[in-house]
Amino acid sequence: MSKKVVVIYSGGMDSFTVLNKAIRQGYEVYALTFNYGQRHVKEVDVASQFCMHNHINHKIVDISAINQLIGGSSLTSDIDIPEGDYDPDNMSSTVVPNRNMILLSLAIGYAVSIKAEQVMYGAHGGDHDIYPDCRPEFVRRMNDVAAIANYEAVEIVTPYLTASKEAILRDGIKMGLDYQYTWTCYNGREQACGKCGACKERLGAFAANGINDPLSYE
């Protein structure tokens, strides 16, 4: 019988690759998507469509009420999304305080309830300098907590914790994944903007792998 795993699945490139990696490794996958009030809520729709078409267990949970407590990010508040390169100076306004700790806490609770031993999420090397809750030390400490927060220990697994976006995409290409079923842009418009840091990092990863991004850009 396959082991169960909860995958925090935003609909972006990284979590899409993690989700498919877990499927190919033979896990019984339970995808978990959060609407936390992000302006790029289109990623939630993309995640839903992919899971529906591929008959993947999927829950979408609305936790947007947390923005009463943790506003101030350009992803959730009325602040302009920064354009330009994906670096700490430019992308600091996109930090949502404590986001991954909140999401992981809920995912761990879900894992315990369905008797899954692992939670996977797509933290990667390119995020370490920008998002503190993607750093290896954060994952290590959260794993310590996840082992004792319930009587049933849950392991947090981050397959790409030290990998670059380019390397994640390369792994996905090897798996034959189609990235038209993902959404990266921080602006929640019909087409990707191509100018925000997230878009630029994505486009750079495709260029580095010598292939075209299947998404449509403004």
C-alpha positions in Angstrom: 0.0 0.0 0.0 1.4 3.4 -1.0 2.4 5.8 1.7 0.4 9.0 2.0 2.1 12.4 1.7 0.6 15.9 1.9 2.1 18.3 -0.7 1.7 22.0 -0.2 0.8 22.9 -3.7 0.5 26.6 -4.7 0.2 26.1 -8.4 3.7 27.5 -9.0 6.6 25.8 -10.7 8.4 24.6 -7.6 5.4 23.0 -5.9 4.2 21.6 -9.3 7.5 19.8 -9.7 7.4 18.6 -6.1 3.9 17.3 -6.5 4.8 15.4 -9.7 8.0 14.1 -8.1 6.0 12.6 -5.2 3.5 11.0 -7.6 6.4 9.4 -9.6 7.9 8.1 -6.4 4.8 6.2 -5.8 3.2 8.2 -2.9 -0.5 8.6 -2.5 -0.6 12.3 -2.8 -2.9 14.7 -1.0 -2.4 18.2 -2.5 -3.2 21.1 -0.3 -3.6 24.7 -1.7 -4.1 27.8 0.4 -5.9 31.0 -0.5 -4.2 33.4 1.9 -5.4 36.5 0.2 -2.6 36.6 -2.4 -3.3 38.9 -5.3 -2.0 36.2 -7.7 -4.9 34.0 -6.7 -4.9 32.7 -10.3 -2.3 30.2 -9.0 -5.1 28.6 -6.9 -7.3 28.1 -10.0 -4.3 26.6 -12.0 -3.7 24.2 -9.1 -7.3 23.2 -9.0 -7.5 22.6 -12.7 -4.4 20.4 -12.8 -5.5 18.3 -9.8 -9.0 17.9 -11.2 -7.8 16.8 -14.7 -5.4 14.3 -13.1 -7.7 12.9 -10.4 -5.4 14.0 -7.6 -6.8 14.3 -4.0 -6.9 18.1 -3.5 -8.2 20.5 -0.9 -8.3 24.3 -1.3 -8.4 26.1 2.1 -9.3 29.7 2.5 -7.2 31.3 5.2 -7.4 34.9 3.8 -8.6 36.1 7.2 -5.0 36.0 8.4 -4.4 39.2 6.5 -6.1 41.0 9.4 -2.9 40.1 11.3 -0.1 39.8 8.8 -0.6 42.5 6.2 2.1 44.7 4.7 3.3 42.4 1.9 2.9 43.5 -1.7 1.5 40.0 -2.3 -1.5 40.6 0.0 -1.8 44.4 0.5 -2.3 47.4 -1.8 1.4 47.8 -2.5 2.9 47.8 -6.0 4.6 44.5 -7.0 8.3 45.2 -7.6 9.7 44.8 -11.0 13.2 43.8 -11.9 15.6 41.1 -10.9 14.9 38.5 -8.3 17.1 39.6 -5.4 16.7 40.6 -1.7 16.8 44.3 -2.2 14.1 44.2 -4.9 11.8 41.4 -3.5 11.7 42.2 0.2 8.2 43.7 -0.1 6.9 40.3 -1.2 7.6 38.6 2.1 4.4 37.5 3.9 5.3 37.3 7.6 5.4 33.7 8.9 3.6 32.4 5.9 5.3 29.0 5.5 5.2 28.4 9.3 1.4 28.9 9.2 1.0 26.7 6.1 3.2 24.0 7.4 1.4 23.9 10.7 -2.0 23.4 8.9 -0.4 20.8 6.6 1.0 18.9 9.5 -2.4 18.8 11.2 -3.9 17.5 7.9 -1.2 14.9 7.6 -1.9 13.6 11.2 -5.6 13.5 10.4 -5.2 11.3 7.3 -2.3 9.3 8.8 0.3 10.7 6.4 3.9 10.6 7.7 5.3 13.4 5.5 4.6 16.9 4.3 6.4 18.2 1.2 6.9 21.8 0.1 8.9 23.5 -2.5 11.4 25.7 -0.7 14.5 26.1 -2.8 18.0 27.6 -2.8 17.0 30.7 -4.7 14.7 31.8 -1.9 17.0 31.6 1.0 18.1 35.2 1.0 14.6 36.6 0.4 12.3 34.4 2.4 13.4 33.4 5.9 10.9 30.5 6.0 12.6 28.8 3.0 16.1 28.6 4.7 17.5 25.2 5.6 17.7 26.1 9.3 14.0 26.9 9.3 13.2 23.5 7.8 15.4 21.8 10.3 13.8 23.5 13.3 10.3 23.0 11.9 11.1 19.3 11.5 12.1 19.2 15.2 8.7 20.7 16.1 6.8 18.4 13.7 8.3 15.4 15.4 6.8 16.3 18.8 3.8 18.6 18.1 1.5 15.5 17.9 1.9 11.9 19.1 2.3 11.0 15.5 5.5 12.4 14.1 5.4 14.1 10.7 8.5 14.7 8.6 8.8 17.9 6.5 10.5 17.0 3.2 11.9 19.6 0.8 13.4 17.9 -2.3 14.8 21.1 -3.7 16.0 22.9 -0.6 19.4 23.6 -2.0 18.5 23.6 -5.7 18.2 26.6 -8.0 15.1 27.4 -10.1 17.1 26.3 -13.1 17.8 22.9 -11.6 14.2 22.4 -10.5 13.0 23.0 -14.0 15.7 20.7 -15.4 14.4 17.9 -13.1 10.9 18.6 -14.2 11.9 18.5 -17.9 13.5 15.1 -17.3 10.1 14.0 -15.8 8.4 15.2 -19.0 6.3 17.9 -17.1 4.4 20.5 -19.0 4.8 23.9 -17.2 1.8 25.5 -19.0 -0.1 24.1 -16.0 1.7 26.4 -13.6 1.4 30.1 -12.6 4.3 32.2 -11.3 3.6 35.9 -11.9 2.9 37.9 -8.7 0.5 40.1 -10.6 -2.9 38.4 -10.8 -3.8 39.4 -14.3 -4.9 37.3 -17.3 -1.4 37.0 -18.7 2.0 36.9 -16.9 3.6 40.4 -16.7 7.1 39.2 -17.5 8.5 42.1 -15.4 8.1 41.1 -11.8 11.0 39.3 -10.1 9.1 36.0 -10.1 8.5 36.2 -13.8 12.1 37.1 -14.5 13.4 34.2 -12.4 11.1 31.9 -14.2 12.1 33.2 -17.7 15.7 32.9 -16.7 15.3 29.3 -15.7 13.7 28.5 -19.1 16.4 30.3 -21.0 19.1 28.5 -19.0 17.6 25.2 -20.0 17.3 26.2 -23.7 13.6 26.0 -24.0 10.7 28.4 -24.3 8.2 29.1 -21.5 4.8 27.8 -22.6 3.0 30.6 -20.7 1.7 33.7 -22.5 3.2 37.0 -21.4 1.9 40.6 -21.8 
